[in-house]
Amino acid sequence: MMRIPCPHCGPRTQSEFIYERTLDSVVPLNAPTEEAMAKLFTRNNPRGVDDEIWRHTYGCRAWMVLTRHRVTNEISGCRAIGPEALS
Amino acid sequence: MINFRFDGKVYTAQAGDTLAAALLRNGIGLVGRSFKYHRPRGIMTAGIEEPNALVTVGEGGRAEPNTRATDVFVYEGLVAKSQNRWPNLSFDVGAALGLAAPALSAGFYYKTFFGSAKKWMFYEYFIRKAAGLGNAPTLTDPDRFSQRAAFCDVLVVGAGPAGMQAALDAAEGGKRVILVEQDHILAPSLLRDSQEQDAAWANATAARIRAAGGIILTRTTASGYWEHDLVTLTQRISEPGQVPTHDVAQRLWHVRAGQVILATGSIERPMAFAHNDRPGVMLSQAVRTYVRRFGVVPGKRVVIATNNDDAYKSAEALKDAGAQIAAILDARPAPAGANSGHRVYNNAVPLSTQGARHCLKSVQALVDGKTMDWDADLLAVSGGFTPVVHLHMQAGGTLDWNEDAQAFIPVSSRQNVTTIGGAAEPQAIFKMVPVSSPKKSFIDFQNDVTLADVDLAWAEGYRSVEHLKRYTTLGMATDQGKLSNMAALGRLAQKQGVAIPEAGLTTFRPPYTPVTMGLIAGAGAKDAGAHIRRLALYELHAAKNPIWQPLGYWFRPRAYPISGESLAQAALREAKAVRNNVGMTDVSTLAKFEVSGPDAAAFLDIICATTISKLAVGRGRYTFMLREDGIVFDDGTVWRLDENRYLLTSSTGGADRMATHISYVRQFLCPHLRVSAVNVQEHYAGIAIAGPQAKAVLTALIGAEPPRHMSTVPAAIAGVPVIILAASYSGERAFEIYVDASQAEAVWVACESEVFAQGGTLYGLEAMEFLRIEKGHLVVGGEVDGRMTPHDLALDKMLNKAGGYIGASGLSRPALSETGRRQLVGLEAIAGDIPEGAMLIPSEGASPQGHVSAAAFRIVTGGSVALGQLTEGFSRHGEILIASSPTRGQQARVRVVAPHFYDAAGERYRD
């Protein structure tokens, strides 16, 4: 079980978080069908570092982008996103 | 003196004995039968690596099969049984299998049972009886298992001299320390060998660690090393099979450590020679442990076989205890190490043993190329030492080959872990190559794998160590390579003609020692881990003794039976009351979101697939939401409470999913909008009042004309502010009343007295299901099943023509508008009752063309009706099909109709 550095709460155990999807599979509003479906269904699955969206659901409930090595689970960054990131 | 039973007979043990020590103390040499060949086996080790002495400890639900006799401390009344034998341990019919051993070689099952599946089903029964270990208990474990989280700066695993010193230094250096030891005493090796420190040092050190704030846990095993220095500890509070003093048998710790120090020591290796598995063959350090720690001398006339200095200490211990050392067989070519007058043979390796079922009689060895024999009842062997690197490897560590010790030692890890003591610096040994016949030379005692099996796997083309493991079952079960790994690797490397490090290693996976399933489940074992969410009005419902129904994490009244009614009778009475008069029900569990701000309408136009922005203040409408791929995933209603304030409701079961979805869309896709979306599911309690008399009830409650259908007004009931929504799920004139959950009781009581005054009743989920099926309303998880588009559900006319909602682009995929899709239909029975879940087939034996998603009855007039999905269903109204449920053994002839069985025009809820 990983320890995730929530940008708002500090390091917390993984069971407080929920994984959403990789950052590159976020479908922007009004994306053309082809682009939207490519993002949803033909995603990369890199053996290495990737940016992922997580939510501190059982904590501050904020979303964040976690930069994680998918094999070693090393976390090299975690940044806030959304309105909370501005405050 | 402690009394215990083994295979029905009562024996006595000394305080502090392991079961293994107690059995040896009572002269019991034969304790188990081997896994495959049913060979007689005795106690081989004094630690958790014991491969042979597996017993079932305890009785009933408390029984723990496959407990190593070396890892349970005897308590008064302990009951242990040997395993894998019939009718008894001494005379085991299965031992005849041993005679058939040549036929049971590696890959036996693969080679023998590749016929039809039926054949395997036949053989499996007998194989499962013949091979295998203990039986899992069939009763529920009466004990509790607790879990606990902890944090520390330094976690030290292993309380030997090195671990205790490290823990002391850290604790007195101001660090928060946890020290764990799997034994029930600290530094047990100090009782085995006199070293610089002694038992008094261990006690004093423990006292200093505790005085500095350190935590010391005995009978606690660090069983798993996970990501980011999380280590799971399994703590035995009571021994296996023992009645715990305070209910809790074991505790699972999740420890997040700043740094982990592994002082896990090493495990002594057996040697590979013929009949090396006979009772009476024991590891050298184990012999010394029994002699010095437990005061049990496991043999009178002993041969010692070694390739290192350490075994000479065992000779001293045995001599001090009065045993006779017949010979020391030292594999090294020239004398080395301390020798105090024993008969030492150099260049000497064991070849074979002879003996009876219960004991060893003689040892044969090759000395300088000549065969020699000794009478002996104990053979102590030391084939070297394997550092315990399991946790280091689970932490993602790497290993280095140490040629002197012929062992892998830990090097580095990406986690914050270091290894100290014997696990980092194993003793030097002399490299040996087995010379004895490989056929009975066991390398994995627990799984009955011999050197010959490794040779056979090699001959059949299994080159990788991972393949070798799976083909021969080497290193599986509780062994996990502890004893077997190095012998197998040595043989594989020999076959490959490479050095051992090049032969590769199998993966080290948690747990290090077996973990009880109940411990992993913890307190969640009894309710499958689900928590319970209670309604704000729970007490009021409970007072009426309803039948409860789980719905997500919630429990809601399913029906309120009176005077011995069945569920179906109660639900039908309640539904009839709604159709004919008035009923009320608790709808508090619906998902609710308050969406406010200047861009609230724009935000809802993104979330919802219907147009929200044109809704007038005080009005509401039905809506549904799509996934990004265009499939309907939830539905509900949306109400404009104020200029910039909306209330959105959606399904109970999808509430948490919808909350996440709304938050994701808000923060990732439209952070630019000036909108706030707050989950108010539990802030509001909800009460629905439905039926022809609902309007009269509402008028009396609020003292004014209630809102028209799909309108909302603020009001007060019993002096409490409420929001009234006029919406109908039942098909009758109906209102939903939302009230601050903390003030809901007064409102419920007021509503109830008014409903009862009208001759109405309470209704539950079952009646609500009858009502909505008859009306043809959808339910998420039923008709909305994650496969249906708005068109499939006949909702497409409501789609927002302007687009821009989530799922609009996914919905335009060509496949979603092709012909041949399943579509929502109504079904009415011509003969029989329609079974829920039934397949829809055109004739007997034909392939299914759809299914029944929900079945009920016409509430007032009777007759079975249902909702379903049918291929091209919209154009098949009038067709006759069979609704067949083979699993229920029921079927009905049905007619396909429109999915509205009641008031299709919707006249009953309009003014």
HADDOCK unambig.tbl for C-alpha pairs under 7 A between the chains (distance, minus, plus):
assign (segid A and resid 1 and name CA) (segid B and resid 226 and name CA) 5.97 0.50 0.50
assign (segid A and resid 1 and name CA) (segid B and resid 227 and name CA) 5.30 0.50 0.50
assign (segid A and resid 1 and name CA) (segid B and resid 230 and name CA) 6.78 0.50 0.50
assign (segid A and resid 2 and name CA) (segid B and resid 227 and name CA) 5.05 0.50 0.50
assign (segid A and resid 2 and name CA) (segid B and resid 228 and name CA) 5.54 0.50 0.50
assign (segid A and resid 3 and name CA) (segid B and resid 228 and name CA) 6.03 0.50 0.50
assign (segid A and resid 28 and name CA) (segid B and resid 669 and name CA) 6.18 0.50 0.50
assign (segid A and resid 29 and name CA) (segid B and resid 669 and name CA) 6.36 0.50 0.50
assign (segid A and resid 30 and name CA) (segid B and resid 804 and name CA) 5.99 0.50 0.50
assign (segid A and resid 32 and name CA) (segid B and resid 809 and name CA) 6.41 0.50 0.50
assign (segid A and resid 33 and name CA) (segid B and resid 809 and name CA) 4.66 0.50 0.50
assign (segid A and resid 33 and name CA) (segid B and resid 810 and name CA) 6.06 0.50 0.50
assign (segid A and resid 37 and name CA) (segid B and resid 810 and name CA) 6.92 0.50 0.50
assign (segid A and resid 82 and name CA) (segid B and resid 667 and name CA) 4.46 0.50 0.50
assign (segid A and resid 82 and name CA) (segid B and resid 668 and name CA) 6.18 0.50 0.50
assign (segid A and resid 82 and name CA) (segid B and resid 671 and name CA) 5.82 0.50 0.50
assign (segid A and resid 83 and name CA) (segid B and resid 667 and name CA) 6.61 0.50 0.50
assign (segid A and resid 83 and name CA) (segid B and resid 671 and name CA) 6.23 0.50 0.50
